[in-house]
């Protein structure tokens, strides 16, 4: 049974998720990173490739940030317990992806996108809109 949250509770949960997404403290499912311990630094040629890969991973990471916003937006007004549970589970799985991309960014000595707050709230807005619009 899903407990019905008040409007204020939903706002606070959304802000909490945004902050946890921003600082990298979201709880996922606990799955291990598929790359495992295979990430190793090498020669200077590999370092150049690693820098490029880090830049590409920044885009992937931003997509994971937007996905968190999308799920939270869809959850905001959702009352169907089955859909709520599905969205929460999907958001937890996406939190693993978010953590994995953050790990790679650190490995590649890269950084997160400065636009991540925008991507989160754009995803949130889209999720909110689509949830209200219906199927």
Steps between C-alpha positions, in 0.01 A plus 500: 500500500635840404454771758334809356732797534386856548591764243769635736641148549521459122679834462746408776561154351566657159746753642666224706542286189642796308755570774601134530530477122717813497744385768503133406340345806196330345432146618484258213447126497857436612604324180872497432643710221520276190845644423615359833871540556582511128551877509876559501718793401757439229739686268464855369315386187243329720481815715391701194233241419393503864451877486275465194312214662453713813345775288260250343419351841404849619221496240391154614505614864283801413251262341486302824440823693215588263358148543483552877307821444271326251407225745444748783278713276293197403467399865389844617128464426482123445248319723497152347698280743619264225638787293653668806684179592615452141632857475677478837668175396605647165639810674705276734645315201582831331670610824745212445573631150548848645750365755687302234537802273620708798762233575623515142512880507723483808716232338540714187575809713202663336217704647123505503316739270434844641157474336389197705252702709339615175489143364344373824223760507440469124452125549279565802285743302466257211406216737246720675350609169480147359350362822229765496438454128438129540541215251 
